[in-house]
C-alpha cells in the first residue's frame, strides 16, 4: 500500500502546484477487493441493466461495438465469475448470455 501511495505522490504534488491544496484526489475503492466491489454492486440492481464491462462493447469502430455482454471475452468471464456468488440465477442472466 505504501508503494501505491508513493507512486501517486508526483500527481498530488503537480495538482497542488496548479490547483491548490484544497483538491484531494483519493480512491474509495483502493483498499477494497474486487470481490467486495462485486458484492456491493450485486445489491445495486437498478444499475445492472446499464452496466457493461464487455471488451466488445468498447471497440474502436462504433459499428463493431457490442450492445450486450458477449459472454466470451476475458472481462465477461471475469464479471460472470466474480458476480456469481452474489446473484440469483435470474439476476445472473443479465450478465451472462448463456444463462438467459
Secondary structure, DSSP 8 states (H G I E B T S, - for coil): -HHHHHHHHHHHHHHHHHT-TT-----TTTTS-HHHHHHHHHT-GGGTTT----GGGG-SSGGG--SS--S-SHHHHHHHHHHHTTS-HHHHTTT-GGG-
